[in-house]
Amino acid sequence: MGERAVVIIGVGPGVGLSVARRFGAEGFRVGLVARSPEHLEQLGTKLQEGDISTSWAPADIADAAALAAAVQRLGEQHGRIDVLHYNPSVFRQQDPLHIDVDELLADVRVGVGGLLTAVQAARPFLSAGARVLATGSMAADEPWNEACSLGVQKAGLRNLVRSLDATLAPDGIRAMSLTVRGTLGASPALAPERVADALLAAAMTSDEHWRAEVGYPA
């Protein structure tokens, strides 16, 4: 079956790239998905220069068909997906009196709906022991009214992860959201590299000690 593989959805220069480096250092082959082909090539080349086996597939996260095709392509290249990491969300600075329904739903489509699409596309490549990880946020519990859609996205993401975990658990596949309690980069503990460490630790957790939500920092 080959080496283990991680697919990172919505990879950027922060948490996404740090996750790729951290898992790559553990011997995982890395697959990247993001909207911009140029952005992906830049990040993928950086990883390859660090001797991490990396491939990528561009896709607009809001386009379900394109996202599913990208995940399937990476799954076929690797022959397996051992870890699927879902990272994207939309930050829109609008309060509940100024955002309209279409804008809210467009944000939820990216912040929550994309996870559903990605997992469904990845399912044929997931086997017992595989993990689905999502980057959560304290915005799920303490939303900022001036960016209200982010709280809705993160609350919905956490809820969906719990349903995914319950659905996949009988086949030995587990899902977890890492609730990041603070602003990324605001302290050493919240550096993207430390968040990546926490995601790796969660992925390595046994079924016996599994939790569908992990708070970070603990």
C-alpha positions as CSV (number, residue, x, y, z in Angstrom):
1,M,0.0,0.0,0.0
2,G,3.0,2.4,0.2
3,E,3.8,5.2,2.7
4,R,1.1,7.0,4.7
5,A,-0.5,10.0,3.0
6,V,-2.0,13.2,4.4
7,V,-4.3,15.4,2.3
8,I,-4.6,19.0,3.5
9,I,-7.6,21.0,2.2
10,G,-7.3,24.8,2.2
11,V,-3.6,24.9,2.7
12,G,-2.0,28.3,3.3
13,P,1.3,29.6,4.5
14,G,0.3,29.3,8.2
15,V,-1.3,26.2,9.8
16,G,-1.7,24.3,6.5
17,L,1.9,24.6,5.5
18,S,3.0,23.8,9.1
19,V,0.8,20.7,9.1
20,A,2.3,19.6,5.8
21,R,5.8,20.0,7.2
22,R,5.0,18.3,10.5
23,F,3.4,15.2,8.9
24,G,6.0,15.2,6.2
25,A,8.7,15.0,8.8
26,E,7.0,11.8,10.1
27,G,7.3,10.2,6.7
28,F,3.8,11.0,5.3
29,R,3.4,11.8,1.6
30,V,1.6,15.2,1.4
31,G,-1.2,16.2,-0.9
32,L,-2.3,19.8,-1.0
33,V,-5.6,21.4,-2.1
34,A,-6.2,25.2,-2.5
35,R,-7.8,27.5,-5.1
36,S,-4.7,29.1,-6.6
37,P,-2.5,26.9,-8.8
38,E,0.4,29.4,-8.4
39,H,0.0,29.4,-4.6
40,L,0.0,25.6,-4.5
41,E,3.0,25.3,-6.7
42,Q,4.9,27.8,-4.5
43,L,4.0,25.9,-1.3
44,G,4.5,22.5,-2.9
45,T,7.9,23.4,-4.2
46,K,9.0,24.6,-0.7
47,L,8.0,21.3,0.7
48,Q,9.8,19.3,-2.0
49,E,12.9,21.3,-1.4
50,G,12.7,20.1,2.2
51,D,12.7,16.5,0.9
52,I,8.9,16.0,1.6
53,S,7.1,14.0,-1.1
54,T,4.4,16.5,-2.2
55,S,1.7,16.7,-4.8
56,W,-1.1,19.2,-5.3
57,A,-4.5,19.7,-7.0
58,P,-6.1,23.1,-7.3
59,A,-9.8,23.5,-6.6
60,D,-12.2,26.2,-5.4
61,I,-13.3,24.9,-2.0
62,A,-16.8,26.4,-2.7
63,D,-17.1,24.3,-5.9
64,A,-18.2,20.8,-4.6
65,A,-17.5,19.0,-7.9
66,A,-14.0,20.6,-8.2
67,L,-13.1,19.8,-4.6
68,A,-14.3,16.2,-4.8
69,A,-12.3,15.7,-8.0
70,A,-9.1,17.2,-6.4
71,V,-9.4,14.9,-3.4
72,Q,-10.1,11.9,-5.6
73,R,-7.1,12.7,-7.8
74,L,-4.8,12.9,-4.8
75,G,-6.3,9.7,-3.3
76,E,-5.6,7.9,-6.5
77,Q,-2.1,9.2,-6.7
78,H,-1.3,8.0,-3.2
79,G,-3.5,4.9,-3.3
80,R,-4.7,5.8,0.2
81,I,-5.5,8.7,2.5
82,D,-4.5,8.2,6.1
83,V,-5.2,11.7,7.4
84,L,-7.5,14.2,5.8
85,H,-7.1,17.7,7.3
86,Y,-9.7,20.4,6.7
87,N,-8.5,23.9,7.3
88,P,-10.5,26.6,5.4
89,S,-12.9,29.2,6.7
90,V,-14.1,32.6,5.6
91,F,-13.5,35.7,7.6
92,R,-16.1,38.3,6.6
93,Q,-16.3,41.4,8.9
94,Q,-20.0,41.9,8.9
95,D,-22.4,41.9,11.8
96,P,-25.8,40.1,11.8
97,L,-27.6,43.3,10.7
98,H,-25.4,43.8,7.6
99,I,-24.7,40.3,6.3
100,D,-27.4,38.8,4.1
101,V,-28.5,35.2,3.9
102,D,-26.7,34.5,0.6
103,E,-23.4,35.8,2.1
104,L,-23.9,33.7,5.2
105,L,-24.6,30.6,3.3
106,A,-21.7,31.2,0.9
107,D,-19.4,31.3,4.0
108,V,-20.9,28.2,5.5
109,R,-20.5,26.4,2.2
110,V,-16.7,26.9,2.5
111,G,-16.3,26.6,6.3
112,V,-18.6,23.6,6.8
113,G,-19.9,22.2,3.5
114,G,-16.4,21.6,2.0
115,L,-15.6,19.2,4.8
116,L,-18.6,17.1,3.9
117,T,-17.6,17.1,0.2
118,A,-13.9,16.2,1.1
119,V,-14.8,13.3,3.4
120,Q,-17.3,11.8,0.9
121,A,-14.7,12.0,-1.9
122,A,-11.9,10.6,0.4
123,R,-14.0,7.8,1.8
124,P,-12.9,5.1,-0.7
125,F,-9.3,5.8,0.2
126,L,-9.8,5.8,4.0
127,S,-9.4,2.5,5.9
128,A,-9.2,1.5,9.6
129,G,-6.9,3.8,11.5
130,A,-7.4,6.7,9.2
131,R,-8.2,10.1,10.7
132,V,-10.2,13.2,9.7
133,L,-9.0,16.4,11.3
134,A,-10.5,19.9,11.2
135,T,-9.2,23.2,12.4
136,G,-11.8,24.6,14.8
137,S,-11.9,27.8,16.8
138,M,-13.1,29.3,20.0
139,A,-15.4,31.4,17.8
140,A,-17.8,28.4,18.0
141,D,-18.4,29.3,21.6
142,E,-17.4,32.9,21.8
143,P,-18.4,34.5,18.4
144,W,-17.4,38.0,17.6
145,N,-20.6,39.7,16.4
146,E,-18.7,41.8,13.9
147,A,-17.7,38.7,12.0
148,C,-20.7,36.6,12.8
149,S,-20.4,34.1,10.0
150,L,-17.1,32.8,11.4
151,G,-18.8,31.7,14.6
152,V,-21.6,30.0,12.6
153,Q,-19.0,28.2,10.5
154,K,-16.9,26.9,13.4
155,A,-20.0,25.8,15.4
156,G,-21.3,24.0,12.3
157,L,-17.9,22.5,11.6
158,R,-17.7,21.0,15.1
159,N,-21.2,19.6,14.9
160,L,-20.5,18.0,11.6
161,V,-17.2,16.5,12.9
162,R,-19.1,14.8,15.7
163,S,-21.6,13.3,13.3
164,L,-18.7,12.2,11.0
165,D,-16.9,10.6,13.9
166,A,-20.0,8.6,15.0
167,T,-20.7,7.5,11.4
168,L,-17.1,6.4,10.6
169,A,-16.1,4.9,14.0
170,P,-17.6,1.5,13.3
171,D,-15.0,1.2,10.5
172,G,-12.1,2.3,12.7
173,I,-12.0,5.8,11.1
174,R,-12.2,8.7,13.5
175,A,-12.9,12.4,13.2
176,M,-11.8,15.3,15.4
177,S,-11.9,19.1,15.5
178,L,-9.1,20.9,17.2
179,T,-10.6,24.0,19.0
180,V,-7.9,26.6,18.9
181,R,-8.4,28.9,21.9
182,G,-6.8,32.1,20.8
183,T,-5.5,34.1,17.9
184,L,-2.9,32.3,15.8
185,G,0.6,33.7,16.4
186,A,-0.5,35.7,19.5
187,S,1.8,33.6,21.7
188,P,4.4,30.9,21.3
189,A,1.8,28.2,22.1
190,L,-0.4,29.5,19.3
191,A,2.3,29.5,16.6
192,P,1.2,27.6,13.5
193,E,3.9,25.0,14.2
194,R,2.6,24.3,17.7
195,V,-1.0,23.9,16.3
196,A,0.5,21.4,13.8
197,D,2.1,19.5,16.6
198,A,-1.3,19.3,18.3
199,L,-3.0,18.0,15.2
200,L,-0.3,15.3,14.7
201,A,-0.7,14.2,18.3
202,A,-4.5,14.0,17.8
203,A,-4.1,12.0,14.7
204,M,-1.9,9.5,16.6
205,T,-4.4,9.0,19.4
206,S,-5.8,5.5,19.7
207,D,-9.5,4.7,19.5
208,E,-9.5,4.0,23.2
209,H,-8.6,7.5,24.1
210,W,-10.2,9.3,21.1
211,R,-12.2,12.5,21.5
212,A,-14.2,14.2,18.8
213,E,-13.1,17.6,20.0
214,V,-9.8,18.6,21.5
215,G,-9.1,22.0,23.0
216,Y,-5.8,23.7,22.3
217,P,-3.9,24.9,24.3
218,A,-5.2,22.2,26.7
